[in-house]
Amino acid sequence: MRPDSAPPTAPGQRPNDRAGHALRGVTRLHAFNRYEIKYLVDNAAVPALRDQLARRLDRDSHAGTTGYGVWSLYYDTDDLRFYWEKIEGLRFRRKLRIRHYGDRTGIDDDTTVHVEIKQRVNRVTQKRRIALPYRLARQLCDGRAMIDHAEPQRGFVQEVLGLVSGLDLRPVAITGYHRQAFVGTGADLGLRVTLDTRVRGRDRDLHLGVDAENRFIVPPWRSIMEVKANERVPYWLTDLAAQADLSVVRVSKYCQCVEAFGRAPRSVFHLPADAPPAEPDRPAGELLAVGASGGQA
């Protein structure tokens, strides 16, 4: 047991990419409600799975042909309240994070990041976020100070400020991975499928732009496929998962990171520790980092 305790389409953006990762406007509050299913995939099966998805779905137009990096800084209480809410499967639970999409090298005060509250209400996942320069995101989440914001953002900014101040939140972990994303059209509109490889993280040097060592928090020969749907997952996709013999997993990348660094015991709901516990990622200069252009950094 734990301790006590659909926005308008942006200019130049394709309508079917509303569920995509790139938020062009910084004055709107973006919100998504979805059902999520996660599968564990052996890396050897990823190319064939990716080809099958590409036949049915469009690639996220912001990710090019090679995908992009995703880096997230998670906040929690000293006794890991958000971690334990996930482990205990509470019907209502939340997470606060600052997320950056693309190349993590060169992140500075002016880099656009997203402050996000991700919460689960029963079986529905809700995500709300705003885009901010990194300095303002840190001022809000680390400095616990009000920031300049547009009027439509007021409620969200106040909620974040209430969370970090009221619960005494602090940075706990950073996760990173390489993502390839696909979006549905026509009958599959609202469907989004992502393939996340090289899932790694760290529990120190908690600045998104720091050139720090990361370690695998999911065995490096495995990937995670996430299926996100507004209402239902199409039969062809569940059939594809069955044919590929994919395993449904209850896995949180944040919780994986907490467990991988020994801050909490490994949970039966997460991936087994079948990789060497101290196995580091490649040296920082060799890390795979994909920028907004889709090229390797």
N, C-alpha and C positions, 0 to 999 in steps of 0.2 A: 504494500500500500504506500501511497505517497505521504509526505509529511503533511501536517494539517494545513490545513490551509483550504438595355441595349442602346449604348450611346450613339450619337450621330457618326456617320462615316467621316473620318478626317480627310482633308484635301489630299488627293493622290492615292488614297487607300482604297483597295478593292472591297466591296461590300462584304464578301464572304470571309474577309480577314478581320472582321470586327473582334473576333475572339483571339486575335494574334497578340504577340507580345509587345509590339512596338506601339507606344502611345506618343502621338505627335504633338498633341496639345497639352499645355501645362496648366490650363485653367479649369479643366473639367474633372469631375470626379467620375471615375470609371468603375462600374460594378458588374459582376458576373455571377450568375447562379447556375450551378451545374451538378450533375451526378458524376462521380469519378470512380474508375476501376483501374487498378494497377496490376501489371503482370511482370513476372521475373523472366528474363530472356537470356539465354546463353549467347555470347557475342558471335559465335559461329553462325547463329540463325538470323542475325540482324540484317545482313545484306538481302537475303531472300524476302524477309518480312518487309523491309523498306521498299523493295521493288513491288511487292503486292499492294502495299498502301499507296504507292505512287500511281498505280493503275486505276485506283478508285477515287483518290482524293487529290486535291491540289496541294502543292507545297506552299507553305507560308511564304507569301511574296516578300517579306522583310528579311528572310533568312538565306536567300540565295539557294545554291544547290548543295552547299556543304554544311549548313546549319550555323549555330552560333553558341557562344558561351553564356551560361547563366550563373551568376554569383549572388548569393543571398547572405545577409547578416541578420541573424535571429536574436531577438530580445526575450528575456525570461526573468523570473524572480530568482532570488538567491537559492530558494529551495525547489526551483524548476517546476513551478506550478503548471505552465503550459505543457511541458513534457509529460507530467503525470496525468493531466487531463486527457491527453491523447492515449496514453497507455491504458488508462482505466476506461476508455471508450465513452466518455461523457457525451450525452446527446447534444449539448451545446458547449463548444470550446473555441478558443481563438488562438491566433499566433500573430505576432507583430514582427515585420522584417523590413529591411531596406534591400532592394534588389537592383542589380545592374545587368543589362543584357549586352553582350559583346565582349570585346577585348578588355580584360581587367588591367592590363598594363597601361599606365598613363592616366588612371582615374585620378582626378584632382577635384578641387572645390567646385569647379564649374561644370563638372560632368553631370549629365542628367541621370538620375536614379529614380526609383519608384518606392515610395513609402506605402506599404500594403498591410491591411488587416485581412487575414484569411480566417474564416470561421466556418464551423460546421453546425448546422441546425438539423437534427435528425440525420437523414441520409443526403441532404443537400449541402453542397459546398458553396459558400458565398465568398467572393473576393472583391474588396474595394481598395482603390489605390489612387494616388495622385503622383504626378511627375514633378520633381523638384531638383534644383542644383544640389549636389552632395553636401555643400556647406549648410544649406537650410535644412536638409534632412537630418544632419547631425545636430544642428541647433535645436531642432524639435525633439528628437529622440534621445540624444545624449545630454544636451544642455537643458532639456525640459523647459524650453522657453517658447512663447508664442512667436510665430513667424509671419511675415507678410504673405497674404494669400488672397485669392479671389473670393468673392462672396459665396459662390456655389460650393467652395471647399470648406467653409467655416465649420459645419457640423463635424466633418471628418477630422479636421485638424484639432478641434477641441476634444474629440474622442481619443485621438492618439495621445494628446497631452494629458488627458485624464488617466489613460492607461499607464503611461510611463511614470507619472507622478504618484498616482494612487496605489499602484502595485510595486513601486520602486523597481522598475524594470532596468536591466542593464544588458549590454552585449554579451552573448554567451558562446556563439559558434558561427562559423562561416562555412557554407557549402558551395561547391562548384561542380559543374558538369557540362558536357557538350550535348546540345539538343538539336535534333532534327524534328521539324513540326509539319503536320499535314492538316488541312482544313477541308471540311465537307462542303459540297454544293448541292443544289437541287433538293432531292429527297433527304440528303444527308446534311443540309444546312444546320449549322450549330454544332456539328460534330468536330472535335479536335483530337488528334492523336499525336503523341510525342514519343520519341525514342531518346532516352537519356543514357549516355555512355560515360565511362571514366568518372564515376561519381566519387567525389573526394571532399575533404574538408579539413578544418583545423579549429582548435579551441583557444588559440592565442593570436597575437598580432591582428587584432580584430578591426582592421581598417581595410576597406575593399581594395584599395590601391597598393597595399604593401606587397613587396616581392618576397613572400614567405613560403615556407614549405607546407605542402598539403599532403595528406595521407588518404589512401583509399578507405572509404567508409562502407562501400559495397565492393565485394570481390571484383578485381579488375577484369575478370573474364565474364562478368555478367552486366547486363543493362536492365533498365526499367522502362517498360512501355506504359504510358498513362493514356487512358481513354476518357474523354470528357464529353458529355452529351447533355443537351438541354432537357430532354425528356426520356429518350430510350437509346440504347445501343443497337444499331442495325444488326440483323441476323447474319449478314455476310461477314461482319467483323467478329462476332462471337464464334462463327464457324472457322474463320481464319485462325483465331487464337487456339481453338480446339485442335485443328489440324497441325498446328505448330507445337502442340503439347505444352502450351504456356501455363504457368502456375499463377493463379491469383494470389497476391500478397497484400497484407496489411503493413505497409511500410511508409514511414515518414523519414525523409532525408534528414530533417533536423534531429529527430530522435535517434537515427542511425549514428549521427555525429556525436551526440551526447554519450551514447553507449560505447562507441568506438574508442573514445578517449577516457573511459572509465569513470565518468561523472555519475553514471547510474548503471545498475546491472543490466545485462542484455535481456531483452524481453522476448517472450515466446512469439510475439506479434511481429518481430523483426528478423532480418536475415541472419542466418547463423554466422558465427565467427570462423568461417572456413578459409579466410585469407590470413597470412601472418599478421598478428595484431599491430606490429610496429612497421609494417611495410610502407615506406615512403613513396610518394609520387615521384615522377622524374624530377630532376633539378629544375628550379623555377624557370631557368632560361629555356628549358625544353618543353615546358607545359604547352599543351594544345590550347590556344586561345583564338577564338574566331571573332573577328570584328564585324561591324554592321555591314561591311561590304561582302561578307561571306568568305573572305580570304584568311589564311592562317597568319597569325601575328608572329 
